[in-house]
Amino acid sequence: MYTSLFDTFFSDSFLTPHRTVYVVSDSQLEELKQRQNQEELDNLVESRKRLEANYQSRIKILDEREHELQEELKALAPGEKK
């Protein structure tokens, strides 16, 4: 059977929206919600650990630099008094 270009264009699936509907039981929905919440909680905990590790690393770098500057100031202070 011959179909016109017009028919082909307007009957093509990319123009007609298709929606997929999933039907799940209440217990499956609760399980899904619980799993999603647990994944989010796990992500938050891991994110917090990384953030704290980065914070501690940065504090260590700042402390080292502070110590270096204090030592340089001590070394320069006697020379300025003379």
NORNOR-V419574 format. One record per residue. RES is the residue in one letter. SS is DSSP state (H for helix, E for strand, L for the rest). PSI is psi in whole degrees, -180 to 180 (* if undefined). OMEGA is omega in whole degrees, 0 to 359 (NA if undefined). Layout:
res;ss;psi;omega
RES;SS;PSI;OMEGA
RES;SS;PSI;OMEGA
This chain:
res;ss;psi;omega
M;L;139;181
Y;L;132;174
T;L;143;182
S;L;163;176
L;H;-38;177
F;H;-48;180
D;H;-42;180
T;H;-43;181
F;H;-47;185
F;H;-12;177
S;H;-3;181
D;L;146;187
S;L;-22;181
F;L;-18;178
L;L;-23;180
T;L;120;183
P;L;137;176
H;L;132;177
R;L;138;177
T;L;129;180
V;L;128;177
Y;L;134;177
V;L;122;180
V;L;157;179
S;L;166;179
D;H;-40;181
S;H;-38;177
Q;H;-39;178
L;H;-44;178
E;H;-40;178
E;H;-42;178
L;H;-45;178
K;H;-42;180
Q;H;-44;179
R;H;-44;180
Q;H;-42;179
N;H;-40;178
Q;H;-41;177
E;H;-42;179
E;H;-42;178
L;H;-44;178
D;H;-41;178
N;H;-40;179
L;H;-43;180
V;H;-46;179
E;H;-40;178
S;H;-41;178
R;H;-43;180
K;H;-44;179
R;H;-42;180
L;H;-44;179
E;H;-40;178
A;H;-43;178
N;H;-40;179
Y;H;-47;180
Q;H;-39;178
S;H;-44;180
R;H;-39;177
I;H;-42;179
K;H;-44;179
I;H;-44;180
L;H;-40;178
D;H;-42;179
E;H;-45;180
R;H;-39;178
E;H;-43;179
H;H;-43;178
E;H;-45;181
L;H;-38;178
Q;H;-41;178
E;H;-41;178
E;H;-40;178
L;H;-39;177
K;H;-40;180
A;H;-33;181
L;H;-28;185
A;H;-47;180
P;H;-33;180
G;H;-32;180
E;H;-30;182
K;H;-27;183
K;L;*;NA
